Amino acid sequence: MKLTEELEAVQQVARDFARRSLMPLEKSVIERESARGLDAEPVIEPDVEARLTDEVRELGLWGIEVPEKLGGAGLGLLAKAVAVEEINYSITPFRLPPESPNISYLDSVATPAQRERYLDPLCRGDKTSALALTEAGAGADAGGIATTAVRDGDGWRINGSKLWISWADKVDFFIVIAVTDPEKRTRGGMTAFLVDRDAEGLEISKPIPTMGEQRPFGLFFDEVRVGDDAVLGEIGEAFAPLTNRLGVRRVEIGARCVGQAQRMIDMMCRYSEERHTFGQPLSQRQAVQFMIADSVMEVHAARLMVHDAAAMLDSGVRDIRLEASAIKVQATEMLSRVVDRALQVHGAMGYSKELPIEFVYRNSRVLRILEGPSEIHRGQIAKLSIKQRGRA
Ligand SMILES: Cc1cc2nc3c(=O)[nH]c(=O)nc-3n(C[C@H](O)[C@H](O)[C@H](O)COP(=O)(O)OP(=O)(O)OC[C@H]3O[C@@H](n4cnc5c(N)ncnc54)[C@H](O)[C@@H]3O)c2cc1C
């Protein structure tokens, strides 16, 4: 798909940034990840991450999708997706700020006071946030959460715990989903709250080691008291805006997968010409050609799906549940297949830490689980398709 001149300019700036500032860090990312073992040391040094953040600001990549009324460039989610793809060409896990999904969530429901206290600083980069939805007993089935928020005078008392929450050690506040009406639950009984990380009664666990670079955390709420002004959106109605927020996140995840898979393809193409076996380059073997060809077709399809869904959101379509679920399944599973082929084509080198392939192989695996496992999304795609056909 031919991009507009404006999008091509964004793409070029992001591409140059990835090549100039992220790719040279890859060796250190792999070494730091290997050296830390079960510890929580970040794979990008904090001062390096701060420098990268300053650089994206200077380059105009900061807030490209954030509406102009919120101080961003207002170029839309398609522009963000284009930039995210380019940035993820590098394995250095730098996530282009600010946090679009939470900005979009807050922008849809925040009160003027919440906008001033949370949304504006989020857009400026003065604050960061995380979504705290999953619990030990409820992940894919988010409707089964047990954390409660009970009325207490002019405020609420939150009790319970959350699990697998990303970046909990460094964000300034959480969007916490709690049960406010146990009878109604997902049908009007779940409410979102804005809870500061330093709220009294909120404890954050040690980071949980995983097979990838991400180290999520547990959160424990012991009589955490928040005011009525902490309620985000309507009482009991956390789910509709949450679904929109997850839609934005899934488009971003799709763009991330496309960027990483494109890198794997480029590596496969180069290596297949360099490496000779039995007197011929690998590029002459049909088995290898097919692995490259299948990967190229799959990445192309995923990229078009991402661009299409992002353009839908940019044009004002709010309900992209079907498209977002389709991207979540197709792009994440596509990346698993492509990185597996890249590893195969590179043989032992692909398996080693000399190359970034094994890093992508391990780190891409979680994308088929978080933000809803593939099985849930397949179910959702089928349900929505059957319903739409019923309406036709
Ligand atoms: C690194 C990492 C970061 C995360 N960050 C966050 C975060 O910031 N905030 C947050 O709230 N959560 C976060 N999560 C949680 C993540 O969203 C959940 O792990 C995910 O929703 C799945 O829930 P679960 O792990 O409890 O799996 P479960 O719900 O226990 O499901 C286990 C498996 O069962 C299968 N399954 C479940 N239900 C069905 C069904 N109906 N039909 C068919 N198969 C089914 C699927 O294969 C699924 O993978 C994170 C997780 C990880 C690993």
The ligand as a Gaussian input file, in Angstrom:
#p B3LYP/6-31G(d) Opt

LIG

0 1
 C        4.587000     -10.509000      30.302000
 C        3.133000     -10.276000      30.604000
 C        2.672000      -8.971000      30.771000
 C        1.322000      -8.743000      31.098000
 N        0.908000      -7.462000      31.319000
 C       -0.357000      -7.247000      31.774000
 C       -0.783000      -5.932000      32.180000
 O       -0.029000      -4.956000      32.102000
 N       -2.043000      -5.782000      32.676000
 C       -2.915000      -6.831000      32.783000
 O       -4.028000      -6.618000      33.240000
 N       -2.542000      -8.074000      32.404000
 C       -1.289000      -8.317000      31.923000
 N       -0.899000      -9.579000      31.552000
 C       -1.846000     -10.681000      31.694000
 C       -2.368000     -11.223000      30.371000
 O       -3.243000     -10.309000      29.765000
 C       -3.027000     -12.587000      30.659000
 O       -1.962000     -13.489000      30.922000
 C       -3.888000     -13.087000      29.539000
 O       -5.079000     -12.329000      29.443000
 C       -4.285000     -14.569000      29.735000
 O       -4.722000     -14.835000      31.011000
 P       -4.080000     -16.068000      31.851000
 O       -2.617000     -16.017000      31.721000
 O       -4.652000     -16.041000      33.203000
 O       -4.581000     -17.371000      31.082000
 P       -5.906000     -18.194000      31.364000
 O       -7.077000     -17.309000      31.364000
 O       -5.687000     -19.060000      32.563000
 O       -5.930000     -19.129000      30.089000
 C       -4.898000     -20.126000      29.893000
 C       -5.007000     -20.659000      28.490000
 O       -6.250000     -21.350000      28.373000
 C       -6.790000     -21.198000      27.073000
 N       -8.155000     -20.633000      27.215000
 C       -8.619000     -19.805000      28.174000
 N       -9.921000     -19.540000      27.963000
 C      -10.287000     -20.207000      26.854000
 C      -11.506000     -20.326000      26.107000
 N      -12.616000     -19.679000      26.471000
 N      -11.507000     -21.106000      25.001000
 C      -10.389000     -21.752000      24.606000
 N       -9.206000     -21.678000      25.259000
 C       -9.165000     -20.910000      26.368000
 C       -5.825000     -20.276000      26.298000
 O       -4.966000     -21.069000      25.526000
 C       -5.045000     -19.581000      27.406000
 O       -3.726000     -19.209000      26.987000
 C        0.426000      -9.833000      31.207000
 C        0.901000     -11.152000      31.013000
 C        2.227000     -11.374000      30.721000
 C        2.710000     -12.791000      30.541000

